[in-house]
Amino acid sequence: VSMSARLCFVLLCLLQLVALLIGTDTSIVTTPLGQVKGNDFRDHREFLNLPYAVPPVGKLRWTSPQAHPAWTNILDATAFGPGCQQDCVLPPNSCPLTLSEDCLQLNVFTPKLEFIEEHGGKLPVMVFFPGGRYEQGGASTQLYNGTFLANSTGVILVTSNYRLGAFGFLRVKDTFSGQCGIEDQQAALRWVQQNIASFGGDPSQVTIFGQSAGATSTTVHLCMPSSSGLFHRAIIESNPISLPLKTVDEAEKLGSYFAQDSKCKEDDLACWQSLSVETILSSQKNATKHIPYLEPLQLFLPFTPVVDGSTLKDQPLRMLQKGEWVNKVPVILGSVGNEALLFIYQAASASLSKMEYEEAILAVFHTASYDVLKQYPAKSVTGDHRDLMAKLGTEYMFFCAGRNALQAMATQVPVYFYRFTHLPSMNFWGPNYPMCDPLVHDVICHGTELPFLFNTTSLPPGNFEPTEAEVALSDAMMLYWGGFAWSSDPNHFSPAVRWNPFMGDDMTMLNLNTPPVMQNGTLEDNCAFWDKEGYDWP
């Protein structure tokens, strides 16, 4: 046998060996777009920074997302990618470590391959959209590490970025729609439909969930015809649901202020596309300064999806109340104990006097101000009214408004109601949020449930040590959320405390504390007041 023939034989054997090794490498997954290599650990796998759309840069800035093309080489999916461009001042573990306009990526966390195979390669899928006021945050942070939730409940967990602030929600008349951020989320959901089976997920069993702006987005998807068929259950965490989204007029007015500050004519695409990231972020901040003082609710969420009458017909709360929401799927909805406190203390860094409190009530509630002040009367002239304003805001925007929406939804689909009231033994908030330090103040601020839901309290840099009761609470929350993803029933895994559905008449609610407990009639007097006054205030 010739030397060349022997060499060819050896090379063939090596190629077969490589193919065999690749075939048994469980960190490599073949998707319709190409192969990806993630991290395969003893009890789970993760595939990070997977592109679901073409980078929205250059001429694609402020355009609808375009599906990402296929690739030929094995894609490295072993490390988190950047977050979308932003000025992030969120608490520790909540800000992306790096930023880029090329940010339309998602992360996939799975249980170990043996578990997936035991279940026929069809596990339920959960897709999480992070919050941050539509201006901050991202999927690639320690707070949203999906390892524990996926592994504890046997789901495929996806966390997704989407464009933020002016990059995602700037509307300029006859130029930009203002819907790019919500369209990014739809693109991520389409990616899930087309690719998640490769990771062991069932595209017919998709639960979307989010907190804060992510919860607002989840509610928007319930109301958008273009989101139909992309998901089958929804979990809404801490959505200020009575806070109106931007109308076309409001969004275009904000866009015109942005144009003035950035010195771009509204129809000059070349100018818009040439703007630096720094200019966009600066103009975004400056544009919001033009929001009228007498329209304070607009300041809470300056950039939002736009109620344009076509892609989004009306304000989501109104659509839910009227039964006009499009995607009628089972829903979990809830909030935490002191939702509005963080925002009130950020808006009023100093003590809020009786006069300032009453002026703020008048600016928001107009003709109903007398009734509101009677229900939430001011303290003494010299007292600080921020806590009272926070209580009002929590009940008006979050708890009571959410309960009101569920009353309407419960006539059409199974719904579940919760309130997180556990006072943590740890301070997740860091030095910039002293008003939310649970070691000092008896408050449960917006977002407090997240480290428990994702079981990320012990991860660096915090390295907190939860109590035994807190570990049990975290385990219970993961099983409730995961069980809902499995069967539309949070009791799927037979938890110690059964979570009864919200029926609309008895106001049944799960109080997530240590331990969880079922309740009804919570804040009944104040919620009855708001149900009578209504939630449709500018």
N, C-alpha and C positions, 0 to 999 in steps of 0.2 A: 504494500500500500504506500502510495506516495506521501511525502511530507505534507504537501498541500491538502491532501484528502484528510490526513490526521488532524491538521489544523482546523479544517472546516468542521470536522466531527466534534472537536473540543469546543469550538465557538458555538455550535448548535446546542451542545449540552449546557453551556453556560447560559445561553439565551433561554432555554427551557427552565433552568434553575431560577433565573431572575423572574421569569413569568410566574413560576410557582410561588416564589416569595412574595411577589406583588399580589398574587391572588389570595394569599393567606394573611396579608397585612391588613388588619381590621381598622387601621387608622386611615386607610384609603377607601374612598367611596366614589363610585362612578355615577355621575348625574347626567341628565340630558345635555347639559352644557359642557361636560368634561369631568375629568377626575380631580378630586380634592383630597389633600392630606391633612388630617387634623391630629388631635392628641387622643391616644387610647390609654386610659388609665385602668386600674384594676376593676373599678365599679361603674365607670361611665366613660363616654366619649364626648369630645367637644370639637366643633368645626367653626373657626372664628374668622371674621372679616370676609365673609362670602359676598361678592358683589351681586346685587339683584337688579341693578340698572346701570346704564352708561353714566360715567361721571358728569354731573350737571355743570360743566365749566365752559368758559368761552361763549360760543354762540348758543350753547344749551342752557346757560344760566337763565333762570326764570321761565323755563319751558317745562312741559309735562315730561315725566321720566320716560326714558326709552329702555326697553328690555335689553339686558346685557347679552352680547353675542357669545357664542361658544369659544372655548380655548382648546389648545392642543397639548400643551405641557401639563404636568400635574400642578395644580394650584396649591400654594402653601397656605394652609388655614390653621396654623398653629399659634397665632398671636392675635390679640385684639388690634383692630385698626383704629383710625382716628374718629373722633366725633365730628359732627357738622359745626361749621363756623359759628362762634358765639362769644360773648363775654360772660363767663360762668363764675358765679359767686355762691353756688350752692354749698351745702354742708359737706364735710369730708366724705370721700368714697362716691360722690355723686357727679363729679365733673370729669369729662374725658381727659386723659393725660396729654393727648395730641389732638390737633384740629386740622381740618382740611375741607375745601369745597367738594373734594372727591370723597364723599362720606356715605354713599348709598349702599351700605353693607349691612349684613345681619349675621347673627351668631346662632348656631344650632347646638343644643345640648341633648344627649341621648343617654338612656340607661345602657348597661353593658350589652354587647351583641347577643349573648346567649338569651337574655331576657326578651329581646326583640324577636329572636327566632322562635322562642317558646310561644309567642303570641302571634305567630304567623306573619311577622313583619308589618303589622298594622296597628301601631299605637296611636292613641289620640294625640293631637297637636295643640299646643298653647302658644299663641303669638302675643308678645308683650310690647306695648308702645310706651316708652318712658315719658314722664312729665317734666315740667320745668317752665311753665308759663308760656309755652310755645317759643321760648327764647333760649333756654339753657338745657343742659343734660344730654344724655345719650345712652345707647345700649351697652357700650363697651366700658363699663365701670364695675368696680367690685360690688357695689350695692346690688346690681342685677345679675350677679354671677348665677347662672341657672343650674349649676351642678346639683345642688341639694334638692331643689324642687323637682327636677327631672328624675333623679335617682330615687327619691322617696315615694313618688307617685306613679312611676312608670309611664311618663308622658315624654313626648318629644317637645322640647321647649325652644322657642325661637324668640330672640330679642332683636329689635330692629331700630336702626336710625331713621330719621327723616329730616328734611331741611327745616331750619328754624328761623324765627324772626322774619326779617325782610327777605331773606333768601328763600323762605318757604311760603310766606303769606303776604307779600307785597302786591297790592292791586293798583295798577295804573290804568286809567281809562283808555280803552282801545289798544292796550299794549300787553299788560300782564293780568292774568285771571285772579291771582291771589289764592289759588287752590293747590299750588305745587306741593306743599307739605302733606296735605291729606291725600293727594294723588300718589306721592311716594309710598305712603302706607298701603294704598291699594296695589301698587306695583309689587311691594313685598308680599302681600297676600296672594297675588297671582304667581309669584315665584314659588310660594309654598304649594299652591295647587299643582304646579308643574314639576316640582323637584323633591318635595319632602318624602315621597315614597322611597326614594333612594336611601334615605337615612332611617327607614323603618316607620315612617309616619303615615297615617291614614288621611288623605286630603278631604275625605268626606266627614271628618271628625275634628274640625278646627274651632277652637275657642279663642276669641280675641279678648285681651284684657289690657288695662292701663290704669295709671294713677294720675290724678290732677289733669294736666293737658292731655295725657294719654287716655284718661277716662272720658274727657270731653270728646276726644277723637273717636273713642269706641262708641259713644252715643251718636255722634255724627254718622258713623257707618251704619247704625241701625236705621238711619233716616235717608240714606243716599241710595237711589236705585242702582247706581253704578257699582255699589259694593255688594249687590245681590249675588249669592252663590259662592262668595269668597270665605264665609264663616258660618258656623252653625250654633254657636253659643256666645255669650258675652258677659264679662265681669267688669263692673264700673266702680272704681275705687276713688272716692273723694272728688267727684265732679261738681264744681260750683254750677249746678245745672240751671239755676235761675239767672245766672249771669249771661246776658245776651251776647251772641256772636255778632261780628261786624256785619252790618247791612252793606249793600253796594255803595250807597252814598257815603257812609262812614269810612269804608275801606278806601274809596277813591279820594276822599278828602285827606286821609292820612297819607296816601300815595302822592298826592300833590305837594304836601309839606316835605315829604322825603325828596321829591324831585327838586324842589327849590333849594334844599340844603345841599344836595349832591351836585347841583348846577347842571343837571341833565334835563333837556326838554323831554316832555312825556312821550313823544314819538321818535326819539333819537336812539335807536337800538344800539348803534355803535358806541354811543356814550355810556349807556347802561352797562354794556358788556365789558367796557374798559375800566370800570370803577374798581378800585382796589378793595380788598376785604376790609381794611381799616376804615375807608370812607363809607362803606355800606354800614358797618356797625355804628359809626359815629352818626350818620344821617338817620339811622334807625332810632337811636336814642334821642336825637334832637327833634325828630318828627313827633314823637309822643308828647313833647312839651307843649304842643299846640292843642292837645285835647282839652276842651273847655272845663274849667273848674266846676261848673254846674252839671257836668256829666261824669261824676266820679267813678261810676261803675266801668266806664270805658278804660280807665287807667289800670284796672286790675288785669285785663287781658288786651293790650293794645293790638296785638297781631293774632288773628284767629282765622279759621276757615270762614268763607264768606257766604252769607245767606243770599244767593244770587237768583233764587226763584226757579232755577232749572236743575243744576246739579244738587243743590240743597234748597228745597222748596220754602222752608220756613224755619223759625227758631226750633231747635230740637225738642225743648220742653213742651212747646205748644203742640208739636206734632205727636208727641207721646200722649199728651192729655186728650187729644182729639182722636186718637187711634189711627192717625195718618202715617205713622212710621212704617217703613217699607219692609224691613227685614225682621219679621216677627219670630225671634228665637228665644229660648230660655235665658233668663238674666239673673245675675247676682248684682246687687247694688248696695253700697254702704259708704260710711264715712268714719272719721275719728272724732274724739271728744271735743277738741278745741280747734277746729279747722281754720277759722278766720283770724285767730290771734296773731299768727306770724305776719300776715299781710297788714293788719291794722297797726302793729308796732313798727313795721317798715314804713308805712305811710305817715305815721305820726311818731316821730322819734322822741318827742317830749310829751309831757302830760296833756291830755285832752280835756279842756274845760267844759263846763255845762253848756256854755254858749256855743262853743265849737261843735260839741256833740249834737245839739239841736239844729244848728245850721246844716250839718252834714245830713241829718235825717230829712230836713226840708229839701235839700238839693236832690236827694234820691227819690223820695216818696211823695213829694208835692202835696196833692190834696189829701192823701192818706196820712200825712205827718202827725196830725193830732192823735189819730188812733194808734199809730206806731209808738208815739211818745207816752201814751197812756199805758200801753202794753209793756214798754221798756222805759220806765220813767228815769229821768236823770237823777243823779245823786246831788249832794250839796254843791254849792257854787264853786267851791275850791277843790273838789275831788277830781281824781283822774278817771275819765270815762272810757279809756281804751278797752278795758276788760268787758265793760257793758256793750260797747260797740262790737267787740269780737264775739260775744255771745249772740247778739242780734244777727251778725253776719253769718255765723255758723249755722244758725237755725234757718234763716231766710234763704241763703244760697245753697246750703249743703243738705242738712238733715231733713228739714220739713219739706223742702222742694223735692228732694229725692223720694221721700215717702209719698208725696202727692203724685209723682210720676208713676211710682209702683202701683198705686191704687188703680190707675187707669190700665196699666200694662197687665195687671193680675187677671183682668177679665179676658185676656187673649192668650197668655203664655204662662208657664210656671216661672215664678219670680221668688227670690230670696233676699231678705233684708238683714243688714248687720250694722253694728256700731262697735268700733274698737275703742275701748276705754281703759286699757291697761297702762299704768304709769310705769315706764321702764326703770330698771335699776341702774341703767347706763345712760350716759350722755352722748348720743350720736352726733350732736349738733355742732360741737366745736365752739371756739371762742367768739365767732361772729354772730351767734344766735343765742345770746344769754337769756332772752325771753322764753326760750323753749327748753332750757335745761331742766329736766325732770328731777334732778337732785336738789334743785333750788325752788322750783315752782311746781305746783300741782296742776300741770297742764299736759295735754296730749296733742302736740302740734301736727299740722298737715304733713303727712308722709311718715308718721311714726310707725305705722304698721309694716312698712316695707322691709326693714331688716328681719322682722319676724317671718314674713311671708316667704322671703327668699333664703331665710336661715343664714344670713351673712353677718351676724353680729360678731362672730369670732374671727373674721378675716382681717388681715392687716389693711390699713394702718391702725385700726381701732383695737383689735385683739381683745374685745370685751369678753367677759365671762358671765353669760346669762345665768340666772338662778335655775334651779330644777323646775320650778313652776313655769318659767319663761321658755325653757326648752320644750316643755309639754305644750305650751300655747303655740309655739312655732310649729311643732309637729302637727297639731290639730289644724292649724290654718292651711298648711301644705296639703293635708289630706282632704279638707273641705274643698279647696280650690281644684286639686287634682281629681277628686271624685266627681266633681261637677263636669270636668272635661271628659271623663270616661262615660258618663251616663246621663248628663243633665240633672244629676241629683248629688248634692254635696255630701249625702249620707252613704255614698257608694262603698266606702271603706269601713262602714259601721263604726263611726266615731263614738266616743263615750257619751257625748251630748248630742242628741239628735236635733238637727236643724230643720224646723218645720217651715214649710213655705209660707210666704206672705199672702194672706187671703184678701186683704183690703178692708175687712170689717173688724178684725181683732188686732190689727197692726202688729202682728207677731214679728219679733226681731231677735237675732242672735247677738248677745252682748259678748264680744271677744275680750275676755279678761282672764284672770288666773283664779279659778278655771272659767271656761265659757259657760254661759247660762242663757236660757231662753227668757225673753221678757215681752211684755206688751204694754201699750199705753205710755211709752217714754215721751216726755215733752208734749204730752197730749194737748194741754191748754194753749201753749204757744203755737203748735202746729195747726190746731183748729183755727186760731187767729189768722195765720198766714193763708190757710186754705180759703178762708172767707175773703180776705183782702186781695188775694191773688198774687202771682209772682211775675206779672208782666209789667215791670216798671223799667223805664229807660236807664 
